[in-house]
Amino acid sequence: MHRERRASVEQVIDDFASVLFGCTQPNCESAIAYLKRTNGRWALVDYGTGLSPEDLVGYGFPADVARALVD
């Protein structure tokens, strides 16, 4: 079954961003994606519903940026 999602940029802080993948169908969960810009290109780092600032720090996000994107 195909589930339609709509992406919207939530926050951009320097070279880091959060994007909401909002599900538009019933019985479908929305999720937040975290991205990092390297050499002018955005790359997906991780996505899901249970990520913490500590998870993002483990991926190399600065602690203050990780907290701001998750909270």
PyMOL Python script that loads the backbone (N, CA, C, O; Angstrom):
from pymol import cmd

cmd.read_pdbstr("""\
ATOM      1  N   MET A   1       0.838  -1.179   0.000  1.00  0.00           N
ATOM      2  CA  MET A   1       0.000   0.000   0.000  1.00  0.00           C
ATOM      3  C   MET A   1       0.882   1.241   0.000  1.00  0.00           C
ATOM      4  O   MET A   1       1.793   1.357   0.819  1.00  0.00           O
ATOM      5  N   HIS A   2       0.623   2.143  -0.890  1.00  0.00           N
ATOM      6  CA  HIS A   2       1.359   3.398  -0.981  1.00  0.00           C
ATOM      7  C   HIS A   2       0.822   4.382   0.051  1.00  0.00           C
ATOM      8  O   HIS A   2      -0.387   4.596   0.146  1.00  0.00           O
ATOM      9  N   ARG A   3       1.726   4.978   0.823  1.00  0.00           N
ATOM     10  CA  ARG A   3       1.323   5.988   1.802  1.00  0.00           C
ATOM     11  C   ARG A   3       1.881   7.332   1.354  1.00  0.00           C
ATOM     12  O   ARG A   3       3.086   7.487   1.156  1.00  0.00           O
ATOM     13  N   GLU A   4       0.986   8.296   1.198  1.00  0.00           N
ATOM     14  CA  GLU A   4       1.407   9.614   0.753  1.00  0.00           C
ATOM     15  C   GLU A   4       1.930  10.423   1.937  1.00  0.00           C
ATOM     16  O   GLU A   4       1.330  10.436   3.012  1.00  0.00           O
ATOM     17  N   ARG A   5       3.057  11.096   1.719  1.00  0.00           N
ATOM     18  CA  ARG A   5       3.659  11.946   2.745  1.00  0.00           C
ATOM     19  C   ARG A   5       3.967  13.311   2.131  1.00  0.00           C
ATOM     20  O   ARG A   5       4.202  13.442   0.930  1.00  0.00           O
ATOM     21  N   ARG A   6       3.956  14.297   2.980  1.00  0.00           N
ATOM     22  CA  ARG A   6       4.321  15.646   2.561  1.00  0.00           C
ATOM     23  C   ARG A   6       5.484  16.104   3.422  1.00  0.00           C
ATOM     24  O   ARG A   6       5.450  15.980   4.646  1.00  0.00           O
ATOM     25  N   ALA A   7       6.506  16.630   2.780  1.00  0.00           N
ATOM     26  CA  ALA A   7       7.687  17.094   3.496  1.00  0.00           C
ATOM     27  C   ALA A   7       7.608  18.598   3.713  1.00  0.00           C
ATOM     28  O   ALA A   7       7.211  19.350   2.823  1.00  0.00           O
ATOM     29  N   SER A   8       7.994  19.024   4.917  1.00  0.00           N
ATOM     30  CA  SER A   8       8.097  20.450   5.199  1.00  0.00           C
ATOM     31  C   SER A   8       9.315  20.682   6.082  1.00  0.00           C
ATOM     32  O   SER A   8       9.533  19.983   7.071  1.00  0.00           O
ATOM     33  N   VAL A   9      10.097  21.676   5.699  1.00  0.00           N
ATOM     34  CA  VAL A   9      11.284  22.014   6.470  1.00  0.00           C
ATOM     35  C   VAL A   9      10.826  22.653   7.777  1.00  0.00           C
ATOM     36  O   VAL A   9      10.083  23.635   7.778  1.00  0.00           O
ATOM     37  N   GLU A  10      11.281  22.080   8.888  1.00  0.00           N
ATOM     38  CA  GLU A  10      10.918  22.593  10.203  1.00  0.00           C
ATOM     39  C   GLU A  10      11.914  23.649  10.670  1.00  0.00           C
ATOM     40  O   GLU A  10      11.522  24.754  11.043  1.00  0.00           O
ATOM     41  N   GLN A  11      13.207  23.306  10.650  1.00  0.00           N
ATOM     42  CA  GLN A  11      14.244  24.219  11.111  1.00  0.00           C
ATOM     43  C   GLN A  11      15.521  24.006  10.299  1.00  0.00           C
ATOM     44  O   GLN A  11      15.829  22.894   9.871  1.00  0.00           O
ATOM     45  N   VAL A  12      16.252  25.099  10.100  1.00  0.00           N
ATOM     46  CA  VAL A  12      17.587  25.034   9.522  1.00  0.00           C
ATOM     47  C   VAL A  12      18.488  25.843  10.447  1.00  0.00           C
ATOM     48  O   VAL A  12      18.232  27.019  10.707  1.00  0.00           O
ATOM     49  N   ILE A  13      19.544  25.201  10.942  1.00  0.00           N
ATOM     50  CA  ILE A  13      20.524  25.860  11.797  1.00  0.00           C
ATOM     51  C   ILE A  13      21.892  25.549  11.203  1.00  0.00           C
ATOM     52  O   ILE A  13      22.369  24.415  11.253  1.00  0.00           O
ATOM     53  N   ASP A  14      22.507  26.577  10.644  1.00  0.00           N
ATOM     54  CA  ASP A  14      23.802  26.415   9.982  1.00  0.00           C
ATOM     55  C   ASP A  14      23.699  25.309   8.930  1.00  0.00           C
ATOM     56  O   ASP A  14      22.922  25.440   7.984  1.00  0.00           O
ATOM     57  N   ASP A  15      24.457  24.232   9.073  1.00  0.00           N
ATOM     58  CA  ASP A  15      24.464  23.146   8.090  1.00  0.00           C
ATOM     59  C   ASP A  15      23.667  21.936   8.547  1.00  0.00           C
ATOM     60  O   ASP A  15      23.956  20.811   8.139  1.00  0.00           O
ATOM     61  N   PHE A  16      22.661  22.158   9.395  1.00  0.00           N
ATOM     62  CA  PHE A  16      21.848  21.074   9.942  1.00  0.00           C
ATOM     63  C   PHE A  16      20.381  21.451   9.814  1.00  0.00           C
ATOM     64  O   PHE A  16      20.031  22.629   9.896  1.00  0.00           O
ATOM     65  N   ALA A  17      19.522  20.460   9.612  1.00  0.00           N
ATOM     66  CA  ALA A  17      18.102  20.760   9.426  1.00  0.00           C
ATOM     67  C   ALA A  17      17.233  19.611   9.908  1.00  0.00           C
ATOM     68  O   ALA A  17      17.665  18.463  10.003  1.00  0.00           O
ATOM     69  N   SER A  18      15.989  19.967  10.208  1.00  0.00           N
ATOM     70  CA  SER A  18      14.969  18.957  10.492  1.00  0.00           C
ATOM     71  C   SER A  18      13.835  19.159   9.492  1.00  0.00           C
ATOM     72  O   SER A  18      13.455  20.286   9.175  1.00  0.00           O
ATOM     73  N   VAL A  19      13.305  18.042   9.006  1.00  0.00           N
ATOM     74  CA  VAL A  19      12.232  18.052   8.015  1.00  0.00           C
ATOM     75  C   VAL A  19      11.143  17.113   8.495  1.00  0.00           C
ATOM     76  O   VAL A  19      11.415  15.968   8.856  1.00  0.00           O
ATOM     77  N   LEU A  20       9.913  17.596   8.498  1.00  0.00           N
ATOM     78  CA  LEU A  20       8.776  16.765   8.887  1.00  0.00           C
ATOM     79  C   LEU A  20       8.240  16.054   7.656  1.00  0.00           C
ATOM     80  O   LEU A  20       7.892  16.690   6.661  1.00  0.00           O
ATOM     81  N   PHE A  21       8.177  14.736   7.731  1.00  0.00           N
ATOM     82  CA  PHE A  21       7.494  13.948   6.716  1.00  0.00           C
ATOM     83  C   PHE A  21       6.128  13.635   7.294  1.00  0.00           C
ATOM     84  O   PHE A  21       5.966  12.669   8.040  1.00  0.00           O
ATOM     85  N   GLY A  22       5.154  14.448   6.952  1.00  0.00           N
ATOM     86  CA  GLY A  22       3.807  14.306   7.490  1.00  0.00           C
ATOM     87  C   GLY A  22       2.993  13.355   6.648  1.00  0.00           C
ATOM     88  O   GLY A  22       2.877  13.523   5.433  1.00  0.00           O
ATOM     89  N   CYS A  23       2.436  12.369   7.291  1.00  0.00           N
ATOM     90  CA  CYS A  23       1.599  11.400   6.583  1.00  0.00           C
ATOM     91  C   CYS A  23       0.213  11.995   6.380  1.00  0.00           C
ATOM     92  O   CYS A  23      -0.356  12.592   7.294  1.00  0.00           O
ATOM     93  N   THR A  24      -0.315  11.833   5.197  1.00  0.00           N
ATOM     94  CA  THR A  24      -1.631  12.395   4.882  1.00  0.00           C
ATOM     95  C   THR A  24      -2.719  11.325   4.836  1.00  0.00           C
ATOM     96  O   THR A  24      -3.869  11.624   4.517  1.00  0.00           O
ATOM     97  N   GLN A  25      -2.368  10.096   5.150  1.00  0.00           N
ATOM     98  CA  GLN A  25      -3.317   8.988   5.098  1.00  0.00           C
ATOM     99  C   GLN A  25      -3.612   8.476   6.511  1.00  0.00           C
ATOM    100  O   GLN A  25      -2.793   8.661   7.410  1.00  0.00           O
ATOM    101  N   PRO A  26      -4.755   7.843   6.719  1.00  0.00           N
ATOM    102  CA  PRO A  26      -5.039   7.232   8.016  1.00  0.00           C
ATOM    103  C   PRO A  26      -4.064   6.074   8.282  1.00  0.00           C
ATOM    104  O   PRO A  26      -3.520   5.486   7.347  1.00  0.00           O
ATOM    105  N   ASN A  27      -3.855   5.762   9.534  1.00  0.00           N
ATOM    106  CA  ASN A  27      -2.995   4.643   9.943  1.00  0.00           C
ATOM    107  C   ASN A  27      -1.566   4.776   9.425  1.00  0.00           C
ATOM    108  O   ASN A  27      -0.942   3.789   9.037  1.00  0.00           O
ATOM    109  N   CYS A  28      -1.068   5.976   9.424  1.00  0.00           N
ATOM    110  CA  CYS A  28       0.281   6.255   8.948  1.00  0.00           C
ATOM    111  C   CYS A  28       0.904   7.252   9.917  1.00  0.00           C
ATOM    112  O   CYS A  28       0.271   8.236  10.299  1.00  0.00           O
ATOM    113  N   GLU A  29       2.141   6.994  10.308  1.00  0.00           N
ATOM    114  CA  GLU A  29       2.801   7.840  11.297  1.00  0.00           C
ATOM    115  C   GLU A  29       3.731   8.843  10.622  1.00  0.00           C
ATOM    116  O   GLU A  29       4.504   8.492   9.731  1.00  0.00           O
ATOM    117  N   SER A  30       3.640  10.093  11.060  1.00  0.00           N
ATOM    118  CA  SER A  30       4.570  11.110  10.578  1.00  0.00           C
ATOM    119  C   SER A  30       5.914  10.906  11.257  1.00  0.00           C
ATOM    120  O   SER A  30       5.989  10.295  12.324  1.00  0.00           O
ATOM    121  N   ALA A  31       6.976  11.415  10.643  1.00  0.00           N
ATOM    122  CA  ALA A  31       8.312  11.263  11.209  1.00  0.00           C
ATOM    123  C   ALA A  31       9.142  12.500  10.888  1.00  0.00           C
ATOM    124  O   ALA A  31       8.869  13.222   9.929  1.00  0.00           O
ATOM    125  N   ILE A  32      10.155  12.724  11.706  1.00  0.00           N
ATOM    126  CA  ILE A  32      11.094  13.823  11.494  1.00  0.00           C
ATOM    127  C   ILE A  32      12.382  13.252  10.915  1.00  0.00           C
ATOM    128  O   ILE A  32      12.883  12.227  11.376  1.00  0.00           O
ATOM    129  N   ALA A  33      12.908  13.925   9.903  1.00  0.00           N
ATOM    130  CA  ALA A  33      14.196  13.557   9.322  1.00  0.00           C
ATOM    131  C   ALA A  33      15.214  14.623   9.706  1.00  0.00           C
ATOM    132  O   ALA A  33      14.886  15.806   9.799  1.00  0.00           O
ATOM    133  N   TYR A  34      16.442  14.193   9.927  1.00  0.00           N
ATOM    134  CA  TYR A  34      17.528  15.099  10.277  1.00  0.00           C
ATOM    135  C   TYR A  34      18.568  15.038   9.171  1.00  0.00           C
ATOM    136  O   TYR A  34      19.000  13.963   8.756  1.00  0.00           O
ATOM    137  N   LEU A  35      18.960  16.219   8.703  1.00  0.00           N
ATOM    138  CA  LEU A  35      19.868  16.313   7.566  1.00  0.00           C
ATOM    139  C   LEU A  35      21.096  17.147   7.916  1.00  0.00           C
ATOM    140  O   LEU A  35      21.067  17.989   8.813  1.00  0.00           O
ATOM    141  N   LYS A  36      22.171  16.888   7.183  1.00  0.00           N
ATOM    142  CA  LYS A  36      23.407  17.646   7.327  1.00  0.00           C
ATOM    143  C   LYS A  36      23.861  18.052   5.932  1.00  0.00           C
ATOM    144  O   LYS A  36      23.824  17.258   4.993  1.00  0.00           O
ATOM    145  N   ARG A  37      24.294  19.321   5.817  1.00  0.00           N
ATOM    146  CA  ARG A  37      24.778  19.823   4.533  1.00  0.00           C
ATOM    147  C   ARG A  37      26.299  19.706   4.490  1.00  0.00           C
ATOM    148  O   ARG A  37      27.002  20.196   5.374  1.00  0.00           O
ATOM    149  N   THR A  38      26.784  19.052   3.455  1.00  0.00           N
ATOM    150  CA  THR A  38      28.223  18.890   3.243  1.00  0.00           C
ATOM    151  C   THR A  38      28.526  19.244   1.793  1.00  0.00           C
ATOM    152  O   THR A  38      27.898  18.716   0.875  1.00  0.00           O
ATOM    153  N   ASN A  39      29.475  20.127   1.592  1.00  0.00           N
ATOM    154  CA  ASN A  39      29.845  20.563   0.232  1.00  0.00           C
ATOM    155  C   ASN A  39      28.633  21.033  -0.561  1.00  0.00           C
ATOM    156  O   ASN A  39      28.517  20.757  -1.755  1.00  0.00           O
ATOM    157  N   GLY A  40      27.731  21.744   0.110  1.00  0.00           N
ATOM    158  CA  GLY A  40      26.571  22.320  -0.560  1.00  0.00           C
ATOM    159  C   GLY A  40      25.427  21.370  -0.841  1.00  0.00           C
ATOM    160  O   GLY A  40      24.448  21.761  -1.477  1.00  0.00           O
ATOM    161  N   ARG A  41      25.524  20.109  -0.375  1.00  0.00           N
ATOM    162  CA  ARG A  41      24.459  19.129  -0.624  1.00  0.00           C
ATOM    163  C   ARG A  41      23.909  18.623   0.696  1.00  0.00           C
ATOM    164  O   ARG A  41      24.660  18.383   1.642  1.00  0.00           O
ATOM    165  N   TRP A  42      22.601  18.463   0.755  1.00  0.00           N
ATOM    166  CA  TRP A  42      21.951  17.944   1.958  1.00  0.00           C
ATOM    167  C   TRP A  42      21.939  16.423   1.911  1.00  0.00           C
ATOM    168  O   TRP A  42      21.642  15.819   0.881  1.00  0.00           O
ATOM    169  N   ALA A  43      22.269  15.815   3.049  1.00  0.00           N
ATOM    170  CA  ALA A  43      22.257  14.355   3.154  1.00  0.00           C
ATOM    171  C   ALA A  43      21.431  13.954   4.366  1.00  0.00           C
ATOM    172  O   ALA A  43      21.528  14.568   5.429  1.00  0.00           O
ATOM    173  N   LEU A  44      20.629  12.932   4.197  1.00  0.00           N
ATOM    174  CA  LEU A  44      19.837  12.387   5.292  1.00  0.00           C
ATOM    175  C   LEU A  44      20.764  11.705   6.287  1.00  0.00           C
ATOM    176  O   LEU A  44      21.573  10.858   5.907  1.00  0.00           O
ATOM    177  N   VAL A  45      20.648  12.069   7.556  1.00  0.00           N
ATOM    178  CA  VAL A  45      21.447  11.450   8.611  1.00  0.00           C
ATOM    179  C   VAL A  45      20.649  10.336   9.272  1.00  0.00           C
ATOM    180  O   VAL A  45      21.147   9.221   9.430  1.00  0.00           O
ATOM    181  N   ASP A  46      19.409  10.633   9.660  1.00  0.00           N
ATOM    182  CA  ASP A  46      18.530   9.633  10.280  1.00  0.00           C
ATOM    183  C   ASP A  46      17.118  10.192  10.293  1.00  0.00           C
ATOM    184  O   ASP A  46      16.916  11.394  10.121  1.00  0.00           O
ATOM    185  N   TYR A  47      16.150   9.322  10.496  1.00  0.00           N
ATOM    186  CA  TYR A  47      14.772   9.780  10.632  1.00  0.00           C
ATOM    187  C   TYR A  47      14.024   8.818  11.536  1.00  0.00           C
ATOM    188  O   TYR A  47      14.416   7.665  11.712  1.00  0.00           O
ATOM    189  N   GLY A  48      12.945   9.319  12.101  1.00  0.00           N
ATOM    190  CA  GLY A  48      12.117   8.492  12.968  1.00  0.00           C
ATOM    191  C   GLY A  48      11.353   9.335  13.959  1.00  0.00           C
ATOM    192  O   GLY A  48      11.322  10.563  13.872  1.00  0.00           O
ATOM    193  N   THR A  49      10.739   8.651  14.900  1.00  0.00           N
ATOM    194  CA  THR A  49       9.906   9.350  15.879  1.00  0.00           C
ATOM    195  C   THR A  49      10.505   9.350  17.274  1.00  0.00           C
ATOM    196  O   THR A  49       9.990  10.042  18.152  1.00  0.00           O
ATOM    197  N   GLY A  50      11.567   8.605  17.511  1.00  0.00           N
ATOM    198  CA  GLY A  50      12.097   8.497  18.858  1.00  0.00           C
ATOM    199  C   GLY A  50      13.539   8.949  19.000  1.00  0.00           C
ATOM    200  O   GLY A  50      14.220   8.543  19.942  1.00  0.00           O
ATOM    201  N   LEU A  51      14.014   9.777  18.089  1.00  0.00           N
ATOM    202  CA  LEU A  51      15.402  10.214  18.169  1.00  0.00           C
ATOM    203  C   LEU A  51      15.572  11.290  19.239  1.00  0.00           C
ATOM    204  O   LEU A  51      14.690  12.126  19.440  1.00  0.00           O
ATOM    205  N   SER A  52      16.701  11.259  19.914  1.00  0.00           N
ATOM    206  CA  SER A  52      16.994  12.219  20.979  1.00  0.00           C
ATOM    207  C   SER A  52      18.146  13.119  20.545  1.00  0.00           C
ATOM    208  O   SER A  52      18.843  12.813  19.577  1.00  0.00           O
ATOM    209  N   PRO A  53      18.349  14.225  21.254  1.00  0.00           N
ATOM    210  CA  PRO A  53      19.514  15.057  20.949  1.00  0.00           C
ATOM    211  C   PRO A  53      20.819  14.263  21.043  1.00  0.00           C
ATOM    212  O   PRO A  53      21.742  14.495  20.263  1.00  0.00           O
ATOM    213  N   GLU A  54      20.898  13.345  21.976  1.00  0.00           N
ATOM    214  CA  GLU A  54      22.103  12.527  22.128  1.00  0.00           C
ATOM    215  C   GLU A  54      22.363  11.679  20.885  1.00  0.00           C
ATOM    216  O   GLU A  54      23.512  11.469  20.497  1.00  0.00           O
ATOM    217  N   ASP A  55      21.291  11.197  20.268  1.00  0.00           N
ATOM    218  CA  ASP A  55      21.448  10.440  19.020  1.00  0.00           C
ATOM    219  C   ASP A  55      22.105  11.313  17.953  1.00  0.00           C
ATOM    220  O   ASP A  55      23.021  10.872  17.259  1.00  0.00           O
ATOM    221  N   LEU A  56      21.632  12.552  17.828  1.00  0.00           N
ATOM    222  CA  LEU A  56      22.177  13.447  16.813  1.00  0.00           C
ATOM    223  C   LEU A  56      23.614  13.837  17.119  1.00  0.00           C
ATOM    224  O   LEU A  56      24.430  13.955  16.205  1.00  0.00           O
ATOM    225  N   VAL A  57      23.934  14.040  18.393  1.00  0.00           N
ATOM    226  CA  VAL A  57      25.314  14.330  18.777  1.00  0.00           C
ATOM    227  C   VAL A  57      26.211  13.172  18.350  1.00  0.00           C
ATOM    228  O   VAL A  57      27.336  13.390  17.900  1.00  0.00           O
ATOM    229  N   GLY A  58      25.720  11.949  18.488  1.00  0.00           N
ATOM    230  CA  GLY A  58      26.476  10.783  18.053  1.00  0.00           C
ATOM    231  C   GLY A  58      26.749  10.783  16.556  1.00  0.00           C
ATOM    232  O   GLY A  58      27.703  10.156  16.096  1.00  0.00           O
ATOM    233  N   TYR A  59      25.912  11.485  15.795  1.00  0.00           N
ATOM    234  CA  TYR A  59      26.112  11.605  14.346  1.00  0.00           C
ATOM    235  C   TYR A  59      26.973  12.816  13.986  1.00  0.00           C
ATOM    236  O   TYR A  59      27.211  13.080  12.808  1.00  0.00           O
ATOM    237  N   GLY A  60      27.438  13.551  14.996  1.00  0.00           N
ATOM    238  CA  GLY A  60      28.305  14.694  14.732  1.00  0.00           C
ATOM    239  C   GLY A  60      27.629  16.048  14.783  1.00  0.00           C
ATOM    240  O   GLY A  60      28.259  17.056  14.462  1.00  0.00           O
ATOM    241  N   PHE A  61      26.351  16.104  15.181  1.00  0.00           N
ATOM    242  CA  PHE A  61      25.693  17.391  15.331  1.00  0.00           C
ATOM    243  C   PHE A  61      26.230  18.069  16.588  1.00  0.00           C
ATOM    244  O   PHE A  61      26.443  17.390  17.593  1.00  0.00           O
ATOM    245  N   PRO A  62      26.457  19.387  16.569  1.00  0.00           N
ATOM    246  CA  PRO A  62      26.805  20.081  17.807  1.00  0.00           C
ATOM    247  C   PRO A  62      25.660  19.931  18.817  1.00  0.00           C
ATOM    248  O   PRO A  62      24.492  19.910  18.431  1.00  0.00           O
ATOM    249  N   ALA A  63      25.990  19.827  20.089  1.00  0.00           N
ATOM    250  CA  ALA A  63      24.979  19.568  21.125  1.00  0.00           C
ATOM    251  C   ALA A  63      23.880  20.626  21.137  1.00  0.00           C
ATOM    252  O   ALA A  63      22.703  20.284  21.259  1.00  0.00           O
ATOM    253  N   ASP A  64      24.236  21.901  21.012  1.00  0.00           N
ATOM    254  CA  ASP A  64      23.207  22.943  21.056  1.00  0.00           C
ATOM    255  C   ASP A  64      22.282  22.869  19.843  1.00  0.00           C
ATOM    256  O   ASP A  64      21.082  23.120  19.965  1.00  0.00           O
ATOM    257  N   VAL A  65      22.819  22.534  18.692  1.00  0.00           N
ATOM    258  CA  VAL A  65      22.007  22.382  17.476  1.00  0.00           C
ATOM    259  C   VAL A  65      21.106  21.158  17.614  1.00  0.00           C
ATOM    260  O   VAL A  65      19.928  21.219  17.260  1.00  0.00           O
ATOM    261  N   ALA A  66      21.631  20.071  18.115  1.00  0.00           N
ATOM    262  CA  ALA A  66      20.845  18.850  18.290  1.00  0.00           C
ATOM    263  C   ALA A  66      19.660  19.113  19.208  1.00  0.00           C
ATOM    264  O   ALA A  66      18.539  18.700  18.914  1.00  0.00           O
ATOM    265  N   ARG A  67      19.906  19.801  20.318  1.00  0.00           N
ATOM    266  CA  ARG A  67      18.804  20.108  21.252  1.00  0.00           C
ATOM    267  C   ARG A  67      17.753  20.986  20.585  1.00  0.00           C
ATOM    268  O   ARG A  67      16.555  20.753  20.739  1.00  0.00           O
ATOM    269  N   ALA A  68      18.202  21.992  19.846  1.00  0.00           N
ATOM    270  CA  ALA A  68      17.261  22.919  19.194  1.00  0.00           C
ATOM    271  C   ALA A  68      16.422  22.209  18.136  1.00  0.00           C
ATOM    272  O   ALA A  68      15.235  22.503  17.996  1.00  0.00           O
ATOM    273  N   LEU A  69      17.016  21.284  17.391  1.00  0.00           N
ATOM    274  CA  LEU A  69      16.274  20.588  16.341  1.00  0.00           C
ATOM    275  C   LEU A  69      15.290  19.578  16.888  1.00  0.00           C
ATOM    276  O   LEU A  69      14.232  19.363  16.297  1.00  0.00           O
ATOM    277  N   VAL A  70      15.620  18.954  18.009  1.00  0.00           N
ATOM    278  CA  VAL A  70      14.751  17.911  18.567  1.00  0.00           C
ATOM    279  C   VAL A  70      13.658  18.500  19.462  1.00  0.00           C
ATOM    280  O   VAL A  70      12.525  18.019  19.455  1.00  0.00           O
ATOM    281  N   ASP A  71      13.990  19.522  20.219  1.00  0.00           N
ATOM    282  CA  ASP A  71      13.008  20.094  21.162  1.00  0.00           C
ATOM    283  C   ASP A  71      12.030  21.015  20.516  1.00  0.00           C
ATOM    284  O   ASP A  71      11.157  21.560  21.191  1.00  0.00           O
TER     285      ASP A  71
END
""", "prot")
cmd.dss("prot")
cmd.show_as("cartoon", "prot")
cmd.util.cbc("prot")
cmd.orient("prot")
